[in-house]
Amino acid sequence: MNRSSLIFSTANSITMDAALFLLRLLTAGFMLTHGLEKLSNFSSLAEEFPDPLGVGHSASLIMMLFSEVGCSLLILLGLFTRLATLPSIFGMSIAFFVIHAGMPFAAKELAGIYLLLYIIILLMGPGRYSADYIIDKWLKRE
């Protein structure tokens, strides 16, 4: 490997798929920890959880748990990946633009980072190392 290939080359499909796999694991894995913390404190959070959509505190918490736990598990597996990013993008958009709207950037920075990561996953897809890829390959055989 020469020096110019380290500096000027573009990613090949194997490195791109590995990067997408790591992006999915890190993003969904970290978000899963947020969701599991909320799940373990459900009863205390249910009465005070932010309700920006006016559906009730418990319903808002349940929707966020669906995104942070359910969708994170799907993204980790690479199963229905693009579909699973949509509730996560919605939840992080609400967190960034509504819940933390008047706060300093440092207070909403994490929601913004997650929002961008989910948008990247939506645009790029799950990559080769995913259940979506395996299912797609299997369906095309028939």
GURO-254103 format. One record per atom (N, C-alpha, C): residue in one letter; x, y, z. Coordinates in steps of 0.02 Angstrom, whole numbers, padded with zeros to 5 digits, always signed. Example, Ala and Ser with C-alpha at 12.3 -4.5 7.8 and 13.67 -1.06 7.14 Angstrom:
BEGIN
A+00660-00284+00390
A+00615-00225+00390
A+00660-00165+00390
S+00642-00112+00354
S+00684-00053+00357
S+00645+00002+00394
// end
This chain:
BEGIN
M+00043-00059+00000
M+00000+00000+00000
M+00045+00062+00000
N+00035+00105-00048
N+00076+00165-00050
N+00044+00222-00011
R+00082+00274+00001
R+00058+00329+00043
R-00001+00366+00011
S-00002+00374-00054
S-00056+00411-00085
S-00123+00375-00078
S-00122+00307-00076
S-00185+00271-00067
S-00214+00281+00003
L-00171+00294+00051
L-00196+00308+00119
L-00229+00376+00123
I-00206+00422+00082
I-00230+00491+00086
I-00287+00504+00037
F-00280+00481-00025
F-00325+00502-00078
F-00376+00451-00101
S-00372+00390-00077
S-00419+00340-00102
S-00487+00347-00069
T-00537+00323-00104
T-00605+00323-00076
T-00618+00255-00046
A-00669+00251-00004
A-00686+00188+00028
A-00713+00139-00023
N-00694+00076-00016
N-00722+00025-00059
N-00785-00003-00025
S-00818-00049-00058
S-00882-00072-00031
S-00873-00109+00036
I-00819-00144+00045
I-00809-00180+00107
I-00799-00131+00166
T-00758-00081+00155
T-00747-00032+00210
T-00810+00010+00221
M-00847+00025+00168
M-00909+00063+00176
M-00960+00021+00215
D-00967-00042+00199
D-01013-00085+00235
D-00992-00094+00308
A-00928-00099+00320
A-00903-00104+00389
A-00918-00039+00427
A-00909+00018+00394
A-00923+00082+00426
A-00997+00089+00441
L-01040+00068+00396
L-01113+00070+00408
L-01132+00024+00466
F-01101-00034+00469
F-01113-00081+00524
F-01094-00049+00590
L-01035-00019+00594
L-01013+00014+00655
L-01057+00074+00673
L-01077+00112+00622
L-01122+00169+00634
L-01188+00145+00664
R-01216+00092+00636
R-01278+00064+00663
R-01269+00040+00734
L-01215+00002+00747
L-01203-00025+00814
L-01194+00031+00866
L-01154+00080+00850
L-01141+00133+00898
L-01202+00176+00910
T-01234+00198+00856
T-01292+00243+00863
T-01348+00208+00901
A-01368+00150+00877
A-01424+00114+00908
A-01405+00087+00977
G-01343+00066+00985
G-01320+00041+01050
G-01322+00094+01104
F-01297+00153+01087
F-01298+00208+01136
F-01370+00231+01150
M-01411+00234+01098
M-01480+00256+01108
M-01519+00204+01149
L-01503+00141+01139
L-01535+00088+01178
L-01523+00098+01252
T-01464+00120+01272
T-01451+00132+01342
T-01496+00187+01370
H-01510+00239+01330
H-01556+00292+01351
H-01626+00263+01362
G-01647+00221+01314
G-01714+00191+01319
G-01721+00144+01377
L-01670+00103+01389
L-01675+00055+01445
L-01676+00092+01512
E-01641+00148+01516
E-01644+00188+01577
E-01714+00216+01588
K-01745+00240+01534
K-01814+00264+01538
K-01862+00207+01557
L-01851+00149+01527
L-01894+00092+01541
L-01889+00071+01614
S-01830+00072+01642
S-01822+00052+01712
S-01851+00103+01760
N-01860+00165+01738
N-01890+00217+01780
N-01958+00238+01754
F-01992+00192+01719
F-02055+00209+01686
F-02106+00240+01733
S-02118+00210+01790
S-02171+00233+01835
S-02158+00305+01860
S-02096+00321+01874
S-02082+00389+01898
S-02081+00439+01840
L-02061+00418+01780
L-02059+00463+01723
L-02128+00474+01691
A-02172+00426+01697
A-02237+00428+01662
A-02278+00489+01680
E-02271+00515+01740
E-02312+00572+01762
E-02282+00639+01742
E-02217+00640+01727
E-02184+00704+01714
E-02148+00708+01647
F-02151+00656+01607
F-02116+00655+01543
F-02144+00710+01498
P-02101+00746+01461
P-02126+00799+01417
P-02179+00774+01368
D-02229+00815+01356
D-02284+00798+01312
D-02294+00852+01259
P-02246+00859+01213
P-02250+00913+01164
P-02305+00904+01112
L-02329+00842+01103
L-02381+00829+01053
L-02452+00831+01082
G-02457+00837+01148
G-02522+00840+01181
G-02558+00774+01183
V-02521+00718+01185
V-02553+00652+01187
V-02552+00623+01257
G-02523+00657+01304
G-02517+00633+01373
G-02446+00613+01389
H-02427+00621+01452
H-02359+00606+01472
H-02340+00533+01462
S-02385+00488+01482
S-02371+00416+01474
S-02366+00396+01401
A-02411+00422+01360
A-02410+00405+01289
A-02346+00432+01256
S-02325+00492+01275
S-02262+00520+01248
S-02203+00476+01268
L-02202+00454+01330
L-02148+00411+01353
L-02149+00344+01316
I-02207+00316+01306
I-02212+00252+01270
I-02187+00260+01198
M-02205+00315+01166
M-02181+00326+01097
M-02105+00333+01096
M-02077+00367+01145
M-02005+00375+01148
M-01971+00308+01162
L-02002+00267+01205
L-01975+00200+01219
L-01978+00156+01156
F-02031+00162+01118
F-02036+00125+01055
F-01977+00143+01010
S-01962+00208+01006
S-01906+00231+00965
S-01839+00209+00993
E-01828+00223+01058
E-01763+00211+01088
E-01747+00138+01101
V-01797+00097+01114
V-01786+00026+01127
V-01803-00016+01065
G-01865-00012+01044
G-01887-00054+00988
G-01850-00039+00923
C-01849+00024+00904
C-01816+00041+00841
C-01740+00032+00845
S-01712+00045+00904
S-01640+00034+00912
S-01621-00039+00903
L-01663-00085+00928
L-01650-00156+00918
L-01653-00175+00844
L-01702-00147+00808
L-01707-00160+00737
L-01646-00133+00699
I-01625-00073+00718
I-01566-00043+00685
I-01503-00083+00701
L-01497-00105+00763
L-01439-00147+00781
L-01435-00209+00736
L-01492-00241+00726
L-01495-00301+00684
L-01491-00285+00610
G-01504-00223+00592
G-01508-00206+00522
G-01571-00234+00491
L-01625-00235+00529
L-01689-00263+00507
L-01740-00206+00499
F-01767-00198+00440
F-01812-00141+00425
F-01778-00075+00444
T-01714-00071+00428
T-01672-00017+00454
T-01697+00052+00436
R-01709+00064+00373
R-01731+00131+00353
R-01798+00149+00384
L-01843+00102+00387
L-01908+00114+00419
L-01899+00128+00494
A-01854+00092+00526
A-01842+00100+00597
A-01810+00167+00614
T-01776+00198+00566
T-01747+00264+00581
T-01800+00319+00584
L-01856+00310+00553
L-01906+00364+00549
L-01933+00385+00618
P-01954+00339+00662
P-01975+00361+00729
P-01917+00393+00768
S-01857+00368+00757
S-01798+00396+00791
S-01783+00467+00767
I-01789+00478+00702
I-01780+00545+00674
I-01833+00592+00701
F-01895+00568+00703
F-01950+00608+00730
F-01938+00626+00804
G-01920+00576+00844
G-01908+00587+00915
G-01850+00635+00928
M-01796+00627+00891
M-01739+00672+00901
M-01753+00742+00874
S-01795+00747+00823
S-01815+00813+00798
S-01856+00849+00851
I-01903+00814+00883
I-01943+00843+00936
I-01898+00864+00994
A-01851+00820+01013
A-01806+00836+01068
A-01764+00898+01052
F-01736+00901+00991
F-01692+00956+00973
F-01729+01021+00961
F-01783+01019+00922
F-01817+01080+00901
F-01873+01103+00947
V-01900+01058+00989
V-01956+01077+01033
V-01936+01075+01106
I-01918+01017+01131
I-01904+01008+01203
I-01846+01053+01225
H-01792+01053+01187
H-01732+01092+01205
H-01726+01157+01166
A-01780+01180+01136
A-01778+01237+01090
A-01745+01299+01120
G-01764+01319+01179
G-01738+01381+01208
G-01674+01373+01247
M-01648+01313+01248
M-01588+01299+01288
M-01524+01314+01249
P-01468+01322+01284
P-01405+01331+01248
P-01389+01270+01206
F-01348+01280+01155
F-01332+01225+01109
F-01305+01164+01145
A-01265+01174+01197
A-01235+01118+01233
A-01289+01072+01263
A-01347+01099+01280
A-01400+01059+01309
A-01436+01017+01257
K-01435+01039+01195
K-01470+01001+01143
K-01423+00968+01093
E-01360+00974+01106
E-01309+00947+01061
E-01317+00872+01049
L-01327+00833+01101
L-01333+00761+01094
L-01392+00741+01050
A-01449+00774+01060
A-01508+00760+01018
A-01492+00777+00945
G-01455+00830+00933
G-01436+00849+00865
G-01390+00799+00833
I-01342+00774+00872
I-01296+00723+00846
I-01334+00660+00828
Y-01378+00636+00873
Y-01418+00577+00858
Y-01461+00588+00796
L-01491+00647+00791
L-01533+00662+00733
L-01493+00655+00669
L-01434+00684+00667
L-01392+00679+00607
L-01371+00607+00593
L-01354+00570+00645
L-01334+00500+00635
L-01391+00458+00606
Y-01452+00469+00632
Y-01509+00432+00605
Y-01524+00452+00533
I-01515+00515+00516
I-01525+00536+00447
I-01473+00503+00401
I-01411+00499+00424
I-01359+00464+00384
I-01377+00391+00374
I-01401+00358+00426
I-01421+00287+00419
I-01479+00281+00371
L-01527+00327+00375
L-01584+00326+00329
L-01560+00333+00257
L-01515+00380+00245
L-01491+00392+00177
L-01446+00336+00150
M-01402+00311+00193
M-01353+00261+00171
M-01380+00189+00172
G-01429+00176+00215
G-01454+00108+00222
G-01411+00068+00269
P-01428+00005+00280
P-01394-00035+00331
P-01328-00065+00309
G-01316-00070+00244
G-01255-00101+00220
G-01262-00177+00216
R-01208-00208+00196
R-01206-00280+00183
R-01211-00322+00247
Y-01187-00296+00302
Y-01186-00335+00364
Y-01251-00321+00404
S-01307-00343+00376
S-01372-00329+00406
S-01422-00383+00387
A-01473-00388+00426
A-01528-00435+00410
A-01564-00413+00347
D-01569-00347+00335
D-01601-00323+00274
D-01565-00349+00212
Y-01499-00348+00213
Y-01460-00372+00156
Y-01472-00446+00145
I-01472-00485+00199
I-01482-00557+00193
I-01551-00573+00166
I-01602-00538+00192
I-01670-00548+00169
I-01677-00529+00095
D-01648-00472+00077
D-01651-00449+00008
D-01618-00499-00040
K-01561-00526-00019
K-01526-00576-00060
K-01568-00639-00067
W-01599-00660-00012
W-01640-00720-00013
W-01702-00711-00057
L-01733-00652-00054
L-01793-00639-00095
L-01776-00636-00169
K-01717-00612-00186
K-01697-00608-00256
K-01680-00676-00286
R-01667-00726-00244
R-01653-00794-00268
R-01715-00826-00296
E-01772-00809-00269
E-01834-00843-00289
E-01859-00819-00357
// end
